[in-house]
Amino acid sequence: MNLKQDLHANEIADHIGYSVYHFCRVFSMVQGVPLMDFVRKKRLNQARRELLLGRKVIDIAFEYGFETASGFSKAFRKEFGYSPTVYIAKINNFSTTQSASSTGEFQMNPMIMRKPAFKVAGYGIRTNIASGYIKDIAAYWDTYIGENLENKMYTQLNPPAHGEVGICIPSSDDGNIIYLFGVIVEDYAKVTPDMMTWEVPEAQYAVFTTPPVDNMDSASSYDADPLSTAVKATWKYIFEEWFPSSDYAYDESKLDFEFYDERCHGLIGAVMDIYVPIK
């Protein structure tokens, strides 16, 4: 089936060799969905894979039979529970051949909870989703580690508890974002001019804990960190497996974030949490 062509039920039925009425009736009985709904789902699934190739949303929308980017985004959100932009932002650093099963046999049953609003202060960068922001964030991490910003942040802010928050904050409708890595603070009284701040609104979350990994043999670089690999695999699992099978949708009016505390620093069984806003 060529999903990029202007397909109609009568053309598909004719290709198979049945009448439209008979083919559509049998197809619906076997597949459990109407024929053209099935075609639409196949188109959206294929389009979702192509979003990872760095192509423009508008080009993919036209190629798969949608008249506008907004129409494509609406259909995409209805099918998957989140927008193309959210999907790109969370899984853009995966190849199309990687499997979400890289989370292994570990059962990822999230805890559903409501978390009050909280304040974050720390360091970060401004970048754009469409302009290789993954590379920008990787470069930022080199700076963060090289300048020992973590120690500086804890010394200056003296937060009430240990734990870092990694959060991407949309700053415009054209893909500009702020990536902030900071700590939870009671107020901004100790914040210095070189720091960034943000107040995360109250939200209901699905909280995922990554599969435990061992850091005994890991290299010192961020990219070689097995916990980083587990985090990426967990994001992929959340969007490609958990959301489609759950009763929840991603709440784009809120913010997701990663939370790193003492559990991620051990050499054995290191884990961290991913908070995904849901509705």
TIGUTOR-202000 format. One line per 10 residues: number of its first residue (from 1); their letters; for each residue x, y, z of C-alpha. Coordinates in nm, 3 decimals, padded with zeros to 5 digits. Layout:
N
NUM	a	X Y Z; ...
***
This chain:
279
1	mnlkqdlhan	00.000 00.000 00.000; 00.147 00.337 -00.102; 00.055 00.557 00.192; 00.171 00.871 00.014; -00.086 00.838 -00.265; -00.440 00.974 -00.257; -00.601 00.644 -00.160; -00.975 00.571 -00.172; -01.171 00.270 -00.052; -01.287 00.174 -00.402
11	eiadhigysv	-00.930 00.173 -00.536; -00.807 -00.050 -00.254; -01.101 -00.288 -00.290; -01.052 -00.304 -00.667; -00.683 -00.385 -00.620; -00.778 -00.674 -00.390; -01.051 -00.793 -00.627; -01.362 -00.739 -00.414; -01.654 -00.502 -00.421; -01.618 -00.199 -00.198
21	yhfcrvfsmv	-01.911 -00.309 00.019; -01.782 -00.664 00.071; -01.419 -00.567 00.124; -01.493 -00.286 00.370; -01.733 -00.506 00.568; -01.487 -00.796 00.594; -01.195 -00.563 00.665; -01.378 -00.397 00.954; -01.472 -00.735 01.101; -01.113 -00.864 01.083
31	qgvplmdfvr	-00.920 -00.550 01.179; -01.175 -00.399 01.417; -01.157 -00.057 01.250; -01.300 00.089 00.927; -01.073 00.066 00.622; -00.993 00.436 00.586; -00.937 00.474 00.961; -00.678 00.198 00.926; -00.514 00.382 00.636; -00.507 00.701 00.841
41	kkrlnqarre	-00.344 00.521 01.135; -00.082 00.368 00.906; -00.007 00.709 00.756; 00.035 00.869 01.097; 00.261 00.589 01.220; 00.481 00.621 00.914; 00.483 00.999 00.943; 00.586 00.966 01.308; 00.892 00.768 01.203; 00.986 01.032 00.949
51	lllgrkvidi	00.973 01.306 01.213; 01.295 01.158 01.350; 01.479 01.228 01.023; 01.489 01.602 01.082; 01.236 01.691 00.811; 00.995 01.981 00.845; 00.651 01.899 00.986; 00.479 02.082 00.700; 00.662 01.872 00.437; 00.566 01.546 00.608
61	afeygfetas	00.207 01.664 00.645; 00.170 01.735 00.272; 00.344 01.411 00.176; 00.096 01.203 00.375; -00.217 01.368 00.243; -00.284 01.643 00.499; -00.375 01.984 00.361; -00.217 02.184 00.645; 00.043 02.138 00.918; -00.220 02.223 01.179
71	gfskafrkef	-00.451 01.953 01.042; -00.169 01.702 01.059; -00.080 01.810 01.414; -00.442 01.778 01.524; -00.471 01.427 01.379; -00.133 01.332 01.525; -00.232 01.451 01.872; -00.567 01.270 01.851; -00.397 00.946 01.751; -00.099 00.947 01.987
81	gysptvyiak	-00.196 01.184 02.268; 00.079 01.439 02.205; 00.185 01.679 01.928; 00.457 01.623 01.664; 00.665 01.895 01.831; 00.658 01.719 02.168; 00.753 01.390 02.002; 01.047 01.549 01.818; 01.166 01.721 02.134; 01.177 01.399 02.338
91	innfsttqsa	01.292 01.140 02.084; 01.487 01.338 01.825; 01.815 01.176 01.928; 01.703 00.824 01.835; 01.756 00.651 01.504; 01.444 00.510 01.339; 01.581 00.158 01.386; 01.624 00.173 01.762; 01.377 -00.033 01.960; 01.193 00.081 02.268
101	sstgefqmnp	01.251 -00.270 02.399; 01.600 -00.151 02.498; 01.442 -00.089 02.837; 01.478 -00.467 02.877; 01.250 -00.687 03.083; 01.209 -00.420 03.351; 00.841 -00.346 03.408; 00.778 00.027 03.381; 00.460 00.093 03.573; 00.447 00.465 03.649
111	mimrkpafkv	00.326 00.617 03.971; 00.039 00.861 03.910; 00.063 01.165 04.136; -00.019 01.535 04.162; 00.274 01.760 04.241; 00.238 02.120 04.362; 00.409 02.405 04.178; 00.779 02.448 04.257; 01.067 02.681 04.173; 01.385 02.579 03.987
121	agygirtnia	01.711 02.774 03.963; 02.032 02.675 03.789; 02.215 02.694 03.459; 02.108 02.633 03.102; 02.100 02.739 02.739; 01.861 02.874 02.480; 01.830 02.669 02.162; 01.581 02.557 01.894; 01.421 02.217 01.837; 01.459 02.245 01.459
131	sgyikdiaay	01.828 02.345 01.471; 02.002 02.045 01.624; 01.920 02.124 01.983; 02.039 01.778 02.094; 02.393 01.875 01.991; 02.352 02.208 02.170; 02.252 02.032 02.491; 02.541 01.785 02.459; 02.780 02.080 02.419; 02.619 02.248 02.719
141	wdtyigenle	02.683 01.936 02.930; 03.054 01.953 02.842; 03.055 02.312 02.970; 02.847 02.220 03.277; 03.088 01.944 03.376; 03.404 02.127 03.273; 03.324 02.440 03.474; 03.191 02.237 03.769; 02.864 02.427 03.762; 02.696 02.162 03.978
151	nkmytqlnpp	02.919 02.239 04.276; 02.882 02.613 04.216; 02.504 02.581 04.202; 02.475 02.386 04.529; 02.718 02.617 04.709; 02.540 02.932 04.597; 02.176 02.822 04.627; 02.200 02.582 04.923; 01.875 02.401 04.829; 01.675 02.227 05.104
161	ahgevgicip	01.730 01.884 04.944; 01.966 01.717 04.700; 01.834 01.653 04.350; 01.866 01.814 04.007; 01.585 01.892 03.765; 01.644 01.882 03.389; 01.368 02.061 03.201; 01.296 02.188 02.848; 01.084 02.503 02.847; 00.913 02.623 02.526
171	ssddgniiyl	00.987 02.995 02.481; 00.807 03.058 02.151; 00.577 02.895 01.897; 00.857 02.847 01.642; 01.052 02.585 01.838; 01.271 02.803 02.059; 01.331 02.640 02.397; 01.524 02.690 02.718; 01.704 02.387 02.858; 01.746 02.438 03.231
181	fgvivedyak	01.935 02.211 03.468; 01.890 02.324 03.825; 01.777 02.253 04.178; 01.447 02.307 04.355; 01.457 02.620 04.570; 01.215 02.790 04.807; 01.275 03.132 04.652; 01.512 03.312 04.416; 01.687 03.525 04.681; 02.028 03.360 04.625
191	vtpdmmtwev	02.012 03.343 04.245; 02.303 03.512 04.063; 02.272 03.698 03.728; 02.433 03.412 03.533; 02.162 03.166 03.644; 01.821 03.085 03.497; 01.497 03.037 03.691; 01.154 02.892 03.623; 00.843 02.809 03.821; 00.698 02.472 03.724
201	peaqyavftt	00.318 02.475 03.757; 00.115 02.224 03.955; 00.030 01.918 03.747; -00.072 01.555 03.751; 00.220 01.333 03.651; 00.299 00.982 03.548; 00.636 00.923 03.716; 00.862 00.667 03.549; 01.173 00.527 03.717; 01.435 00.415 03.466
211	ppvdnmdsas	01.558 00.055 03.461; 01.855 00.017 03.702; 02.198 00.023 03.538; 02.551 -00.045 03.658; 02.819 00.221 03.614; 03.121 00.007 03.704; 03.260 -00.007 03.350; 03.123 00.315 03.209; 03.345 00.577 03.052; 03.369 00.919 03.210
221	sydadplsta	03.203 01.104 02.920; 02.834 01.191 02.934; 02.756 01.017 02.604; 02.901 00.688 02.731; 02.697 00.694 03.049; 02.470 00.384 03.066; 02.219 00.582 03.272; 02.190 00.831 02.985; 02.110 00.542 02.750; 01.844 00.415 02.993
231	vkatwkyife	01.689 00.763 03.012; 01.663 00.789 02.634; 01.514 00.441 02.607; 01.260 00.527 02.876; 01.147 00.840 02.692; 01.099 00.629 02.380; 00.900 00.371 02.577; 00.678 00.642 02.727; 00.578 00.795 02.395; 00.569 00.490 02.171
241	ewfpssdyay	00.438 00.223 02.407; 00.292 00.360 02.728; 00.079 00.648 02.598; -00.085 00.442 02.317; -00.187 00.172 02.567; -00.287 00.400 02.855; -00.600 00.603 02.925; -00.395 00.923 02.947; -00.283 01.194 02.706; 00.023 01.417 02.736
251	deskldfefy	-00.075 01.750 02.893; 00.101 02.006 02.673; -00.012 02.293 02.895; 00.232 02.166 03.163; 00.602 02.077 03.168; 00.777 01.741 03.187; 01.112 01.707 03.361; 01.384 01.465 03.461; 01.482 01.432 03.826; 01.826 01.315 03.938
261	derchgliga	01.899 01.248 04.306; 02.138 01.028 04.507; 02.000 00.714 04.341; 02.166 00.803 04.009; 02.518 00.837 04.152; 02.577 00.480 04.268; 02.792 00.233 04.078; 02.528 -00.041 04.105; 02.158 -00.009 04.023; 02.158 00.360 03.929
271	vmdiyvpik	01.813 00.504 03.846; 01.640 00.840 03.801; 01.281 00.959 03.753; 01.097 01.111 03.457; 00.787 01.318 03.534; 00.541 01.333 03.245; 00.237 01.562 03.276; -00.087 01.380 03.193; -00.457 01.447 03.158
***
